[in-house]
Amino acid sequence: MNRLRYLWGHHKIASLGFILAVALSLFFGARFVSRAIYWSDPAHLHQSPEEWMTPGYIARSWHLKIEEVDAILGIEDGHALVGDGRPTLERIAKAKGEPLQNLMRKLSLGLPKTIADKEARPPQ
């Protein structure tokens, strides 16, 4: 305990830096572990699109790039299209002036086709 008092008394900036580094390491480590557990669950892979999902979520679920999901939806950038907030399928449909069911149908048909096309390509 005396060593901690000495460090705090004589090296406050270094002690605060160390405490901050430990706190950030714990935060990002816990975040990494929680995401690894979430995405390793088979229930989260190849999920059927729902209105609350974003193109990024769908891309992770289907192991695609966000650009590939955007291409299926017929958009350039979901964030730019909807403005502030998360670019959910519901908000994208409103911004495009298109019924939500059309986007869902595009994804339901386009996602398996994109996966099949990727698997059919020879490895580079």
N, C-alpha and C positions, 0 to 999 in steps of 0.2 A: 504494500500500500504506500509505503514511503517513496518508492520509485515513481509511482503514478503522480503523487503530489509534487515531486521534484520536476517531472516532465511538464506537468501542467503549470507550475510556477515559473519555470525557466524557458519553456518552449511551447507557448500557447498556440502560436500559428501552426507549428508542425503537428501538434496534438490535434488541433481542429482539422487540419488537412487529412490526417490519418483517420479520424472519426468519420469525416465526410467520405473518404475513399471506401471505408468498410461499409458504410450505409448504402452507398451507390452499388457496390458489389453485391450486397445482399438483395437489394431491390431488383437489379437486372438479372441476377441469378435465379431468383424466385420467378420472375416473369418468364425467363427462358424455360424453366422446368414446367411451369403451368401450361405454356403454349405447346411444349413437346408432348405433354400428357394429353392435352385436348386433341391435337392433330394426329396422334397415334391411335386414337379410338376409331375403330372401323365404322362406327355410326356417323362420323363426320366426313367420311370419304365418299365422293360421288353423290352428294346430297342433291335431291331434287330442288330446283330453284323455288324460292319463296319470296314474297314481296319485301321482306325486311333485309334481305341479303344485298351485299354490295358486290360489284364486279371483283374486287380484291378477295372477298370471302369465297366466292365461287371459284376463282382461279386457284386458291389454295386447296379447296376441297377436291378439285378435279386435276390438280398438278399441272396447271397451265400457266402461261404468262397473262398478266392483266390485259395486255394488248390483244391477245387472242380472244379473250372474253369480250372486250370492247368491240372487236371486229364482228363477232357474232351478233352483238346488240346493235351494230350499225352506228356506233358513236366513236368520237376521238378520245375524249377525256371526260369521265363521269363527274369529277370535281368541278371542272370548268362549266359543264353543262348545267348542273343544279345549283351552282353558287355555293353559299355557305351551308355547312352541314354535311352529313354522310350521303354519298350518292347511292341510295337504296334503289332497288328496281322500281319501286313505287314512285319515287321522286324523279327517276329518269324517264319513266313513262309519261308523267305529267309534263315534264320539260319538253319532251318530244311531241306532245299532243297525240299520243298513241295509247290505245288501251293496254292495260297491264297484261292482259291475257296474250296479246300478240308477242310481247317480250318474253313471256314465259314459254310460249310455243317455240319461238326462235331458239331459246336456250335448250329446251328439251330435245329439239332436233339437232341443233348445232354442236352441243357439247360432245355427245358420243361420236359424231362424225369427225370432229377435230381430234379426238383421242385416237380414233381408228386411223386417220391420216398420219398422225405422228408415229404410230406404231408401224405403219406400212413403209415409212421412209427408212432407207438404210442408214446405219449409224455413221457419223462423220468423224 
